[in-house]
Amino acid sequence: MREIFEVDLSAPDLFEVAALVISTWAWPGATEAAGRHRLYLSLCSWFIRDHAARDPEWAQQPQWIRPDQACRADADIKQDRRTLDTRIKDRVTAGHMAIAFLQEAETGTVPKLPPGVARLSVNQLAGHAQRERGIADLANIKTRVWRPSLPVIHLCAAWAVIAQEHFNEHGTRLVLDQVMRRPEFLALLIYRAQLYEPLVERSRMNISSDELIRFRPMRGGVITNSVS
């Protein structure tokens, strides 16, 4: 069974929870712990610096801050953010591919499919994603985008749906900064992903819920990680 993270959505340092969720979402592979940790530190460091610039009064007060979060090199932060931008595109693409499978699992009927998609299959949806992304090789969609996203496919779908709802309501795209700063986005992401977990298992994506990296909200305490 993959990791089950219990996160405190009422924690005063919610940016750490957001950084954990986003870095895990970006680097979900069982062998990607190093990349996940680097991104986690970079996101925390970026948030601390950005928050200090936005709130000088906060910046002048003593704060409980981990040195490895506050002292991340600028070059490392920029590199990790560039990598994250690419990973977000890949995860959202996988999320859009998964939505049709989840809708079928929920309703029992195949939903309306995107233009050019003749039937509900990974190959057909990958072809649509290939055209949308302008990626030359179809195999890249399946090997670089789809398969690496499977441990967090419920999070991918949740992000894609929330981003679309946000765009429909506000006419602007959901950006990483909003997820890092606004607890309602993070809470909604975790809640939606949790609802999708049983649909993933019932779907034709052939993914067991035991293969998913899961997040669970807790009422108090600190971020914990347990494997059951």
QUIWOVEN-V554658 format. One line per field, one symbol per residue. phi: phi as a letter, one per 20 degrees, with the letter a starting at -180 (. if undefined). psi: psi as a letter, one per 30 degrees, with the letter a starting at -180 (. if undefined). A space follows every 50 residues. Layout:
phi = ???
psi = ???
//
This chain:
phi = .ffcedcefdffdfffffffffffffceffddfffffgfgfffffgfgff ffffcgfffedgcecfgfefdffgffffffffffgfffgfffgfffffgf ffffffdncfffefgneebebfffffffffffemefdgffffeedfffeg fcffffffffffffffffedmcefdggfffedffffffffffffffgffg fefeflceffeeeddcfcebncfcccdd
psi = klkjkkkjfgkeiffeeeeeeeeeeeifkfggeeeeeeeeeeeeeeeeee eeefieeeffkkkjkkefefgkkeeeeeeeeeeeeeeeeeeeeeeeefee eeeeeefglklkllkfjeljleeeeeeeeeeefhkekefeeeefeeeffe fgfeeeeeeeeeeeeeeeefglkkleeeeefjfeeeeeeeeeeeefefee eflgfhkkfffkkkkkklflalklklk.
//
